[in-house]
């Protein structure tokens, strides 16, 4: 496994950490038998990212993106993973793509802790405004 963000990891209760580790392990086991399962990729990516294993979560989000690059939620999650891993150029390109594909949850974008390090970037405000504008049309 990749390096863990201790802040994210320790903000979880012990039973939450245990459940998320179980879910990630089960998803990885399932993917050995069905490597293209979108559901298992999503569970693995979300569980590992929530635990703070951003690089591992990114790897699963990338695989999911390769299978479903037209799904706005998949693209949004991939953008979040890129932001958490510090690749803001890629993250903002993907966020714009997600919005153009139909991702309109501006409230989620505004409050999502995955964007914490990028909120002061003018591209974040521009894309948040784009999501709000598209959501109203």
N, C-alpha and C positions, 0 to 999 in steps of 0.2 A: 504494500500500500504506500501511497505517497505521504508526504508530510501533512500533519493535521494542524488545522488552525485551533490552538488551544482555547481561545476565547469562545469560538462557536461550539466546540466540543463540551466545554465545561458549563455553558449556559443551558445545556440539556440535563434533565433529571436522569438518574441512573437507569430507570426503567425505559425511558425514551431512547437512550443510547443503546441499550440491550435490544430493544425492538428494531431499531434502525439497522443495527449490525446483523441481526437475524434476517431482516428483509433483504439487505444487500447480499448476504451470503446465499440466500435462497434464489435470488434473481441470477446471480453469477452461476450457480449450479444449474439452473434451468437453461441459461444461455449456452452451456456446454452441449446441451441436447438440441436446443432450438436457437441457434445464434442470431436469427433475424426477428426474434420476438420483440415487437415494439413495446409491449407492456412490460416485459422483463427489463429491457433497456431503460425504460422510464423509471421503474422502481429502483434499479441499481443506481442510476444517475442521481435521482432525488435523494435517496437514502445517504449515499456517500457525501453528496454536497451538504446536506443538512448536518451531517456529522462533522464537517469541516475538512474532508478529504477532497479538496478542490481539483487536484490533478486527475484523480481517479474518476470523479464525477464528470469532468470534462471529456475524458476518453469515452465514457458511455454516451454522453450528449452528442459527441462527434459521430459516433456510430449511428445513433438515432437520426441525426440530421442527414446522414448519407442515405437513409431509408425514406425519410419524410421531409425533404427540404421545402415542400409546399404547405406544410402544416404550421400555421402561425404560432401555436403554443410550443411546438418543438423548436422552432427557430428562436423564439423568445428565451426559452430555457438554455439554448446553446449560447445565446448572447450573454445571458447572466453568467454562465460558466466561464466564458472568455473574460468578462469583467472581473470575476473573482480571481482569475489567474493573472490579471494585470495586463491583458492584451486589449486595451481600450480601442485601438483602431478597429480591430476585428469586431469587438463587442458592439460598437456604434453602428458599423455597417450591418451587422446582423439584426440589431434592434430596429433599424430603419426597414430592413427587409420584412421583419415580423409585422410591423405596422402596415406596410404596403400589402401584405398578404391578408390582413384583416385583424391583427391583434389590436384591440381597442381599449384594453383595461388600463386606462391612464392612472387610476387610483393604485393599482398594483405596481405599476412602474414607479410612481412617486414614492411609495412606501417600502418597496422591496429592498431589504438589507443588502442584497447582492450588488446594488448600484451605489452603495455608500461611498466608496472611494472615487466615484465618477460624478457625483452630484454637482460639483463645482465647475465641471467642464461645460462650456457653452453648448457643445453638441448634445449633452443630456437635456438641457432646457429646450433646445430646438426640437428634439425628437419627442419629448413629452408634450410640447405644444402640438406637434403633428398628430400624435395619438389622440389628443383631446379634440382637435379639429375634425379628424376623420370619424371620431366617435359621435360627433354631433351631426354629421352629414348623412 
